[in-house]
């Protein structure tokens, strides 16, 4: 029986295969991605070597390992702290020219199930609507956006408003769903589940810029329909 090594045999074979498919970009790219994966797991890429060095540092002694465990236990608390910073600069995403402001009614913290935040204008308020963003599940999972009812006990927009609103929403975002609380909404697929990348974007305020553009798109729809 001959032992096959990913580090030597498989990696070398993949590199040979890549040469043979130089004229097939799609196949060549797939093989290249697999090569990068093998390099990572065998600690031959820069990322792989960095991961190995990090692990060696963590396991250097009992104190290093204890420090790692302490940081790991505080991970959820760190994410919640990042969200608090996010709340602090939410006002930076509003669009003054459209006279929009944050809605300061009752909301649920983002790290909980149905965590949400909203924006309003006078025009939206007159039609019992808000622009809203919410998570379906706890742990920052299932992020969506759309138009929500401002007062749940009040009626939904009538069909002369609701139908055009949904039509323009679907035209803009390629999907439109409806339920009792949200007359028009859809999943935000690019930010559906928040993990490391999303929290880095919040810290750098890059997500605030993305959110501002999404809010602007929604307000354009509202202003077109709610005349």
Backbone as JSON, one array per atom type, in Angstrom:
{
  "sequence": "XXXXXXXXXXXXXXXXXXXXXXXXXXXXXXXXXXXXXXXXXXXXXXXXXXXXXXXXXXXXXXXXXXXXXXXXXXXXXXXXXXXXXXXXXXXXXXXXXXXXXXXXXXXXXXXXXXXXXXXXXXXXXXXXXXXXXXXXXXXXXXXXXXXXXXXXXXXXXXXXXXXXXXXXXXXXXXXXXXXXXXXXXXXXXXXXXXXXXXXXXXXXXXXXXXXXXXXXXXXXXXXXXXX",
  "N": [[0.85, -1.2, 0.0], [0.56, 2.18, -0.88], [1.14, 5.31, 0.52], [-0.52, 8.36, 0.0], [0.24, 11.74, -0.31], [-1.19, 14.85, 0.46], [0.28, 17.18, 0.53], [2.54, 16.68, -1.08], [2.01, 14.76, -3.28], [-0.78, 15.09, -4.19], [-0.95, 17.89, -4.47], [1.08, 18.42, -6.34], [0.06, 16.97, -8.52], [-2.31, 18.38, -9.05], [-1.26, 20.84, -9.87], [-0.02, 20.08, -12.23], [-2.27, 19.32, -13.66], [-3.51, 21.81, -13.96], [-1.87, 23.07, -15.81], [-2.5, 21.64, -18.1], [-5.04, 22.47, -18.76], [-5.0, 25.05, -19.66], [-6.29, 26.44, -21.66], [-8.9, 26.47, -20.92], [-10.6, 28.48, -19.14], [-12.57, 28.4, -17.02], [-12.33, 25.78, -15.89], [-9.66, 25.86, -15.23], [-9.64, 27.89, -13.28], [-11.19, 26.7, -11.26], [-9.53, 24.56, -10.52], [-7.36, 26.02, -9.61], [-8.44, 27.27, -7.33], [-8.84, 25.01, -5.76], [-6.2, 24.22, -5.42], [-5.26, 26.34, -3.86], [-6.76, 25.84, -1.57], [-5.7, 23.36, -0.72], [-3.09, 24.17, -0.25], [-3.52, 25.84, 1.92], [-4.52, 24.08, 3.95], [-2.37, 22.45, 4.28], [-0.51, 24.11, 5.27], [1.13, 25.62, 3.51], [0.6, 27.89, 2.11], [0.67, 31.52, 2.45], [-1.39, 32.32, 4.18], [-1.92, 29.87, 5.41], [0.51, 29.39, 6.74], [0.49, 31.54, 8.49], [-1.75, 30.88, 10.05], [-0.81, 28.55, 11.24], [1.35, 29.56, 12.72], [-0.07, 31.2, 14.46], [-1.59, 29.33, 15.91], [0.49, 27.94, 17.11], [1.46, 29.93, 18.78], [-0.74, 30.33, 20.48], [-0.75, 27.88, 21.8], [1.58, 27.92, 23.13], [2.13, 28.08, 25.89], [0.61, 27.57, 29.15], [-0.48, 30.05, 30.0], [-0.78, 31.49, 27.61], [-2.7, 29.93, 26.32], [-4.81, 30.16, 28.13], [-5.34, 32.89, 27.9], [-6.28, 32.96, 25.28], [-8.66, 31.43, 25.54], [-10.09, 33.1, 27.24], [-10.5, 35.38, 25.62], [-12.01, 34.15, 23.63], [-14.37, 33.47, 25.0], [-15.44, 35.94, 25.35], [-16.41, 36.68, 22.92], [-19.09, 36.95, 21.96], [-19.91, 39.09, 23.54], [-18.23, 41.06, 22.56], [-19.2, 41.37, 19.97], [-21.74, 42.39, 20.52], [-20.96, 44.82, 21.62], [-19.91, 46.04, 19.37], [-22.25, 46.36, 17.91], [-23.52, 48.24, 19.53], [-21.91, 50.45, 19.0], [-22.58, 50.7, 16.36], [-25.29, 51.48, 16.55], [-24.77, 54.0, 17.6], [-23.76, 55.48, 15.48], [-25.77, 55.43, 13.58], [-27.29, 57.58, 12.78], [-25.73, 58.8, 10.92], [-26.32, 57.74, 8.48], [-28.64, 58.78, 7.49], [-30.73, 60.61, 5.18], [-30.64, 63.79, 4.62], [-31.76, 65.47, 2.65], [-34.11, 64.26, 2.04], [-35.56, 64.52, 4.27], [-35.49, 62.6, 6.33], [-35.49, 60.61, 9.32], [-34.29, 58.77, 12.18], [-36.49, 56.33, 13.47], [-37.82, 56.43, 16.65], [-39.35, 54.74, 18.13], [-40.51, 51.73, 19.81], [-38.12, 49.16, 19.71], [-36.34, 46.06, 19.04], [-33.36, 44.7, 20.4], [-30.59, 44.15, 18.21], [-29.18, 41.74, 18.42], [-30.99, 39.92, 19.3], [-33.82, 37.71, 18.59], [-35.81, 38.82, 15.89], [-34.65, 41.32, 16.01], [-34.38, 44.81, 15.29], [-34.4, 47.95, 13.39], [-35.46, 51.27, 12.42], [-36.48, 53.81, 9.99], [-37.99, 57.01, 9.35], [-40.22, 59.25, 7.59], [-42.2, 62.23, 7.16], [-44.05, 61.79, 5.16], [-44.1, 58.97, 4.95], [-45.07, 58.39, 7.52], [-47.66, 59.42, 7.41], [-48.9, 57.47, 5.98], [-48.85, 55.31, 7.59], [-46.38, 53.9, 7.6], [-42.98, 52.68, 7.74], [-39.48, 52.68, 6.93], [-37.75, 49.76, 7.25], [-35.37, 47.52, 8.89], [-34.42, 44.26, 9.7], [-33.7, 41.3, 11.69], [-34.48, 37.9, 11.22], [-33.91, 35.79, 12.93], [-32.26, 35.09, 16.07], [-28.8, 35.85, 16.93], [-27.88, 37.32, 14.8], [-28.99, 36.5, 12.29], [-30.6, 35.98, 9.16], [-31.2, 38.55, 7.76], [-33.15, 41.28, 6.7], [-34.97, 43.74, 4.69], [-37.22, 46.51, 4.13], [-40.58, 47.86, 3.79], [-42.32, 48.64, 6.65], [-45.14, 48.36, 8.9], [-46.06, 51.22, 10.69], [-47.67, 51.62, 12.96], [-48.9, 48.86, 14.44], [-51.5, 48.2, 15.05], [-52.97, 49.71, 13.38], [-54.38, 50.04, 10.08], [-53.35, 48.18, 7.12], [-51.71, 49.6, 4.2], [-54.0, 50.78, 1.72], [-55.12, 49.16, -1.34], [-54.64, 50.84, -3.51], [-52.32, 52.05, -2.87], [-50.72, 50.01, -1.75], [-50.36, 48.03, -3.82], [-48.97, 49.42, -6.02], [-46.7, 50.09, -4.52], [-45.56, 47.59, -3.92], [-45.08, 46.68, -6.51], [-43.12, 48.48, -7.49], [-41.17, 48.0, -5.61], [-40.5, 45.33, -6.1], [-39.53, 45.59, -8.7], [-37.24, 47.05, -8.21], [-35.73, 45.43, -6.46], [-35.96, 42.81, -7.25], [-37.55, 41.0, -5.94], [-40.35, 40.58, -3.79], [-41.95, 40.34, -0.8], [-44.69, 39.77, 1.5], [-46.26, 40.33, 4.64], [-48.23, 40.39, 7.69], [-47.04, 42.41, 9.21], [-45.26, 43.63, 7.53], [-45.68, 45.29, 4.65], [-44.19, 45.22, 2.31], [-41.28, 43.56, 1.6], [-37.94, 42.07, 1.59], [-35.27, 39.61, 1.58], [-31.99, 40.6, 2.54], [-29.63, 39.64, 0.76], [-26.84, 39.94, 0.45], [-26.04, 40.55, 2.97], [-27.1, 38.63, 4.63], [-26.56, 36.84, 6.79], [-24.79, 37.78, 9.57], [-21.39, 37.78, 10.08], [-17.85, 37.52, 10.68], [-16.87, 39.24, 8.6], [-18.95, 41.09, 8.18], [-19.09, 42.38, 10.68], [-16.61, 43.57, 10.75], [-16.99, 45.4, 8.7], [-18.88, 47.04, 9.88], [-17.4, 48.16, 12.0], [-15.51, 49.62, 10.55], [-17.15, 51.4, 9.38], [-17.94, 51.05, 6.8], [-20.21, 49.61, 6.25], [-22.18, 51.39, 6.98], [-22.19, 53.18, 4.86], [-23.13, 51.51, 2.81], [-25.63, 50.89, 3.82], [-26.8, 53.41, 3.81], [-27.11, 53.87, 1.07], [-28.95, 51.87, 0.46], [-31.14, 52.71, 1.98], [-31.68, 55.14, 0.7], [-32.53, 54.17, -1.83], [-34.92, 52.91, -1.08], [-36.39, 55.08, -0.13], [-36.75, 56.54, -2.45], [-38.54, 54.91, -3.83], [-40.73, 55.09, -2.05], [-41.34, 57.84, -2.22], [-42.12, 58.01, -4.86], [-44.49, 56.57, -4.89], [-46.11, 57.36, -2.71], [-47.72, 59.9, -2.98]],
  "CA": [[0.0, 0.0, 0.0], [1.32, 3.42, -0.98], [0.5, 6.48, 1.12], [-0.55, 9.54, -0.87], [0.33, 12.96, 0.48], [-1.75, 16.08, -0.12], [1.35, 18.18, 0.43], [3.46, 16.38, -2.17], [1.43, 14.09, -4.45], [-2.0, 15.71, -4.69], [-0.68, 19.25, -4.88], [1.83, 18.35, -7.59], [-0.85, 16.52, -9.58], [-3.2, 19.5, -9.37], [-0.5, 21.84, -10.64], [0.15, 19.52, -13.58], [-3.59, 19.41, -14.32], [-3.77, 23.2, -14.32], [-1.14, 23.35, -17.06], [-3.16, 20.98, -19.21], [-6.33, 23.11, -19.07], [-4.73, 26.5, -19.79], [-7.23, 27.03, -22.62], [-10.26, 26.38, -20.35], [-10.53, 29.37, -17.97], [-13.41, 27.98, -15.91], [-11.74, 24.61, -15.24], [-8.38, 26.3, -14.65], [-9.93, 28.64, -12.05], [-11.64, 25.74, -10.25], [-8.35, 23.84, -10.04], [-6.55, 26.99, -8.85], [-9.07, 27.41, -6.02], [-8.56, 23.78, -5.01], [-4.79, 24.29, -5.06], [-5.16, 27.27, -2.72], [-7.31, 25.17, -0.39], [-4.73, 22.36, -0.28], [-1.96, 24.9, 0.31], [-3.92, 26.34, 3.24], [-4.65, 23.02, 4.95], [-1.05, 21.84, 4.5], [0.33, 25.2, 5.79], [2.12, 26.03, 2.53], [0.3, 29.26, 1.68], [0.94, 32.55, 3.45], [-2.46, 32.22, 5.17], [-1.72, 28.64, 6.17], [1.65, 29.57, 7.65], [0.06, 32.45, 9.55], [-2.62, 30.13, 10.96], [0.04, 27.63, 12.02], [2.09, 30.36, 13.7], [-1.02, 31.65, 15.48], [-1.9, 28.19, 16.76], [1.67, 27.66, 17.94], [1.51, 30.97, 19.81], [-1.8, 30.04, 21.45], [-0.41, 26.68, 22.57], [2.96, 28.04, 23.61], [2.15, 27.71, 27.3], [-0.7, 27.62, 29.79], [-0.96, 31.43, 30.04], [-1.24, 31.85, 26.26], [-3.94, 29.21, 26.06], [-5.83, 30.76, 28.99], [-5.7, 34.18, 27.29], [-7.1, 32.66, 24.11], [-9.98, 31.02, 26.0], [-10.75, 34.29, 27.78], [-10.97, 36.16, 24.47], [-13.06, 33.41, 22.94], [-15.6, 33.56, 25.79], [-15.97, 37.3, 25.25], [-16.69, 36.97, 21.52], [-20.46, 37.46, 21.82], [-19.94, 40.42, 24.16], [-17.55, 41.98, 21.64], [-20.13, 41.65, 18.87], [-22.77, 43.29, 21.05], [-20.35, 46.14, 21.76], [-19.83, 46.6, 18.01], [-23.6, 46.8, 17.57], [-23.77, 49.5, 20.25], [-21.25, 51.5, 18.21], [-23.39, 50.86, 15.15], [-26.41, 52.33, 16.93], [-24.3, 55.36, 17.86], [-23.54, 56.26, 14.25], [-26.85, 55.2, 12.61], [-27.77, 58.85, 12.25], [-24.88, 59.23, 9.81], [-26.78, 57.19, 7.21], [-29.89, 59.4, 7.06], [-30.67, 61.42, 3.97], [-31.27, 65.07, 5.0], [-32.55, 66.06, 1.57], [-35.42, 63.61, 2.01], [-36.16, 64.78, 5.58], [-35.65, 61.3, 7.0], [-34.87, 60.52, 10.63], [-34.47, 57.48, 12.82], [-37.71, 56.16, 14.25], [-37.42, 56.2, 18.04], [-40.33, 53.91, 18.82], [-40.0, 50.5, 20.44], [-37.39, 48.22, 18.85], [-35.73, 44.91, 19.7], [-31.92, 44.69, 20.16], [-30.27, 43.4, 16.99], [-28.67, 40.39, 18.68], [-32.1, 39.06, 19.66], [-34.75, 37.36, 17.52], [-36.59, 39.95, 15.39], [-33.96, 42.59, 16.23], [-34.76, 45.69, 14.18], [-34.31, 49.41, 13.49], [-36.33, 51.87, 11.41], [-36.37, 55.22, 9.63], [-39.3, 57.54, 8.99], [-40.41, 60.6, 7.05], [-43.59, 62.65, 7.36], [-44.85, 61.14, 4.13], [-44.29, 57.58, 5.37], [-45.91, 58.35, 8.73], [-49.05, 59.67, 7.02], [-49.45, 56.23, 5.41], [-48.59, 54.24, 8.57], [-45.26, 53.1, 7.12], [-41.59, 52.97, 8.08], [-38.46, 51.87, 6.29], [-37.24, 48.93, 8.34], [-34.34, 46.5, 8.73], [-34.64, 43.34, 10.82], [-33.22, 39.92, 11.65], [-35.54, 36.92, 11.5], [-33.52, 34.92, 14.03], [-31.2, 35.62, 16.93], [-27.45, 35.57, 16.43], [-27.64, 38.09, 13.57], [-29.3, 35.61, 11.18], [-31.81, 36.28, 8.4], [-31.37, 40.01, 7.7], [-34.04, 41.71, 5.62], [-35.31, 45.17, 4.67], [-38.45, 46.8, 3.4], [-41.52, 48.8, 4.39], [-43.04, 48.04, 7.79], [-46.24, 49.15, 9.45], [-45.61, 52.08, 11.8], [-48.53, 51.23, 14.08], [-49.39, 47.55, 14.03], [-52.95, 48.14, 15.22], [-53.6, 50.45, 12.3], [-54.62, 49.23, 8.89], [-52.35, 48.13, 6.06], [-52.02, 50.54, 3.12], [-55.01, 50.26, 0.81], [-54.56, 48.58, -2.57], [-54.19, 51.9, -4.42], [-50.95, 52.33, -2.46], [-50.0, 48.77, -1.53], [-49.99, 47.36, -5.06], [-47.84, 50.12, -6.66], [-45.52, 49.99, -3.66], [-44.96, 46.27, -4.11], [-44.59, 46.58, -7.89], [-41.86, 49.21, -7.6], [-40.22, 47.31, -4.74], [-40.04, 44.13, -6.82], [-38.73, 46.04, -9.84], [-35.95, 47.53, -7.72], [-34.96, 44.44, -5.71], [-36.19, 41.5, -7.87], [-38.35, 40.16, -5.07], [-41.18, 41.33, -2.85], [-42.79, 39.49, 0.03], [-45.63, 40.54, 2.31], [-46.91, 39.68, 5.78], [-49.06, 41.33, 8.44], [-46.27, 43.54, 9.74], [-44.42, 44.22, 6.48], [-46.4, 45.3, 3.37], [-43.26, 44.91, 1.21], [-39.95, 43.3, 2.16], [-37.17, 40.98, 0.99], [-34.01, 39.31, 2.26], [-30.79, 41.31, 2.07], [-28.78, 38.47, 0.56], [-25.42, 40.25, 0.64], [-25.79, 40.66, 4.42], [-28.14, 37.79, 5.21], [-26.09, 36.36, 8.1], [-23.64, 38.6, 9.93], [-20.25, 37.08, 10.67], [-16.67, 38.37, 10.86], [-16.77, 40.27, 7.56], [-19.96, 42.12, 8.41], [-18.74, 43.16, 11.86], [-15.48, 44.41, 10.34], [-17.55, 46.51, 7.92], [-19.53, 47.96, 10.82], [-16.34, 48.89, 12.7], [-14.87, 50.56, 9.62], [-18.25, 52.26, 8.9], [-18.26, 50.77, 5.39], [-21.6, 49.17, 6.18], [-23.02, 52.59, 7.07], [-22.31, 53.7, 3.49], [-24.0, 50.59, 2.08], [-26.98, 51.07, 4.37], [-27.31, 54.7, 3.34], [-27.56, 53.71, -0.32], [-30.18, 51.07, 0.48], [-32.18, 53.6, 2.5], [-32.0, 56.08, -0.38], [-33.32, 53.44, -2.82], [-36.26, 52.69, -0.52], [-37.09, 56.37, -0.05], [-37.14, 56.89, -3.82], [-39.78, 54.16, -4.08], [-41.79, 55.68, -1.24], [-41.72, 59.16, -2.76], [-42.8, 57.81, -6.14], [-45.81, 55.97, -4.68], [-46.89, 58.06, -1.68], [-47.82, 61.3, -3.4]],
  "C": [[0.88, 1.25, 0.0], [0.53, 4.56, -0.37], [0.6, 7.67, 0.18], [-0.6, 10.79, 0.0], [-0.32, 14.12, -0.26], [-0.64, 17.08, -0.4], [2.24, 17.95, -0.77], [2.72, 15.87, -3.4], [0.23, 14.82, -5.03], [-1.74, 17.11, -5.21], [0.09, 19.29, -6.2], [0.96, 17.94, -8.76], [-1.8, 17.63, -10.0], [-2.49, 20.56, -10.2], [-0.26, 21.36, -12.06], [-1.16, 19.62, -14.36], [-3.88, 20.83, -14.77], [-3.06, 23.59, -15.61], [-1.87, 22.79, -18.27], [-4.46, 21.66, -19.64], [-6.16, 24.62, -19.22], [-5.74, 27.18, -20.7], [-8.68, 27.0, -22.12], [-10.31, 27.19, -19.06], [-11.35, 28.89, -16.78], [-12.82, 26.81, -15.14], [-10.44, 25.01, -14.56], [-8.6, 27.04, -13.33], [-10.37, 27.71, -10.92], [-10.46, 24.98, -9.66], [-7.48, 24.76, -9.19], [-7.12, 27.17, -7.44], [-8.8, 26.19, -5.15], [-7.1, 23.74, -4.57], [-4.6, 25.19, -3.85], [-5.67, 26.61, -1.44], [-6.31, 24.15, 0.17], [-3.52, 23.04, 0.34], [-2.27, 25.41, 1.72], [-3.9, 25.22, 4.29], [-3.33, 22.3, 5.2], [-0.02, 22.89, 4.92], [1.43, 25.61, 4.81], [1.84, 27.43, 1.99], [0.66, 30.23, 2.8], [-0.09, 32.48, 4.56], [-2.27, 30.99, 6.04], [-0.59, 28.76, 7.16], [1.28, 30.49, 8.81], [-0.82, 31.73, 10.56], [-1.8, 29.19, 11.84], [0.81, 28.39, 13.09], [1.18, 30.83, 14.83], [-1.35, 30.52, 16.45], [-0.72, 27.86, 17.68], [1.81, 28.68, 19.06], [0.47, 30.71, 20.9], [-1.41, 28.89, 22.36], [1.0, 26.73, 23.15], [3.1, 27.64, 25.08], [0.75, 27.88, 27.87], [-1.29, 29.02, 29.79], [-1.5, 31.86, 28.67], [-2.57, 31.19, 25.95], [-5.09, 29.8, 26.89], [-6.29, 32.1, 28.42], [-6.59, 33.98, 26.08], [-8.52, 32.28, 24.53], [-10.78, 32.21, 26.54], [-11.31, 35.15, 26.67], [-12.12, 35.46, 23.77], [-14.39, 33.52, 23.69], [-16.24, 34.94, 25.67], [-16.4, 37.67, 23.83], [-18.09, 37.56, 21.33], [-20.58, 38.87, 22.41], [-19.29, 41.46, 23.25], [-18.47, 42.35, 20.48], [-21.24, 42.6, 19.33], [-22.22, 44.7, 21.22], [-20.22, 46.82, 20.4], [-21.2, 47.11, 17.58], [-23.96, 48.09, 18.29], [-23.11, 50.67, 19.52], [-22.05, 51.78, 16.94], [-24.61, 51.73, 15.43], [-25.98, 53.79, 17.04], [-24.09, 56.16, 16.58], [-24.6, 55.97, 13.18], [-27.34, 56.51, 12.0], [-26.95, 59.33, 11.07], [-25.38, 58.71, 8.47], [-28.05, 57.88, 6.71], [-29.66, 60.34, 5.89], [-31.37, 62.75, 4.24], [-32.16, 65.65, 3.91], [-33.93, 65.44, 1.46], [-36.13, 63.72, 3.37], [-36.47, 63.49, 6.33], [-34.95, 61.34, 8.35], [-35.07, 59.11, 11.17], [-35.8, 57.46, 13.57], [-37.32, 55.74, 15.65], [-38.48, 55.46, 18.84], [-39.69, 52.64, 19.35], [-39.33, 49.59, 19.41], [-36.83, 47.09, 19.71], [-34.24, 44.93, 19.41], [-31.55, 43.74, 19.02], [-29.78, 41.99, 17.27], [-29.77, 39.43, 19.1], [-32.95, 38.71, 18.44], [-35.62, 38.57, 17.18], [-35.95, 41.3, 15.72], [-34.14, 43.52, 15.04], [-34.39, 47.14, 14.46], [-35.02, 50.0, 12.28], [-35.99, 53.33, 11.14], [-37.75, 55.7, 9.18], [-39.18, 58.9, 8.32], [-41.87, 60.97, 7.34], [-44.51, 61.94, 6.38], [-45.12, 59.69, 4.49], [-45.25, 57.5, 6.55], [-47.38, 58.56, 8.39], [-49.73, 58.42, 6.46], [-49.15, 55.02, 6.31], [-47.44, 53.32, 8.14], [-43.93, 53.59, 7.7], [-40.71, 52.21, 7.11], [-37.76, 51.08, 7.4], [-36.19, 47.94, 7.91], [-34.43, 45.57, 9.93], [-33.98, 41.99, 10.59], [-34.38, 38.98, 11.98], [-35.22, 36.09, 12.74], [-32.45, 35.61, 14.88], [-29.84, 35.25, 16.37], [-27.14, 36.23, 15.12], [-27.87, 37.23, 12.32], [-30.61, 36.01, 10.5], [-32.12, 37.76, 8.33], [-32.22, 40.38, 6.49], [-34.33, 43.2, 5.73], [-36.62, 45.35, 3.93], [-39.28, 47.87, 4.08], [-42.34, 48.09, 5.46], [-44.17, 48.94, 8.23], [-45.73, 49.94, 10.65], [-46.37, 51.75, 13.07], [-49.2, 49.94, 13.7], [-50.91, 47.46, 14.13], [-53.7, 48.91, 14.14], [-53.65, 49.58, 11.05], [-53.41, 49.21, 7.97], [-52.69, 49.19, 5.02], [-53.07, 49.94, 2.19], [-54.37, 49.86, -0.51], [-54.05, 49.64, -3.54], [-52.76, 52.33, -4.1], [-50.14, 51.05, -2.38], [-49.53, 48.1, -2.8], [-48.86, 48.1, -5.79], [-46.55, 50.04, -5.84], [-44.81, 48.67, -3.88], [-44.39, 46.11, -5.52], [-43.23, 47.28, -8.04], [-40.77, 48.55, -6.74], [-39.63, 46.1, -5.47], [-39.17, 44.52, -8.01], [-37.33, 46.46, -9.39], [-35.09, 46.41, -7.15], [-35.2, 43.0, -6.15], [-36.97, 40.53, -6.99], [-39.19, 41.07, -4.19], [-42.07, 40.34, -2.1], [-43.66, 40.39, 0.91], [-46.09, 39.69, 3.49], [-47.67, 40.75, 6.56], [-48.31, 42.57, 8.91], [-45.54, 44.32, 8.65], [-45.16, 44.16, 5.14], [-45.51, 45.01, 2.17], [-41.86, 44.73, 1.8], [-39.24, 42.2, 1.37], [-35.9, 40.75, 1.8], [-32.89, 40.16, 1.69], [-29.7, 40.25, 1.92], [-27.31, 38.74, 0.79], [-25.05, 40.35, 2.12], [-26.77, 39.77, 5.19], [-27.78, 37.31, 6.61], [-24.8, 37.09, 8.45], [-22.59, 37.76, 10.65], [-19.06, 38.04, 10.72], [-16.62, 39.52, 9.88], [-17.72, 41.43, 7.83], [-19.6, 43.0, 9.62], [-17.51, 44.04, 11.59], [-15.98, 45.62, 9.55], [-18.26, 47.52, 8.81], [-18.48, 48.8, 11.53], [-15.71, 49.94, 11.82], [-15.86, 51.59, 9.08], [-18.53, 52.08, 7.41], [-19.72, 50.35, 5.26], [-22.56, 50.36, 6.27], [-23.23, 53.19, 5.68], [-23.25, 52.83, 2.66], [-25.45, 50.77, 2.52], [-27.6, 52.38, 3.89], [-27.82, 54.6, 1.91], [-28.85, 52.9, -0.39], [-31.36, 51.92, 0.97], [-32.62, 54.58, 1.42], [-32.86, 55.4, -1.44], [-34.76, 53.24, -2.34], [-37.06, 53.99, -0.45], [-37.51, 56.86, -1.43], [-38.45, 56.19, -4.17], [-40.95, 54.79, -3.32], [-42.27, 57.0, -1.82], [-42.44, 59.04, -4.09], [-44.25, 57.36, -5.94], [-46.68, 56.83, -3.77], [-46.98, 59.55, -1.99], [-49.03, 61.96, -2.74]]
}
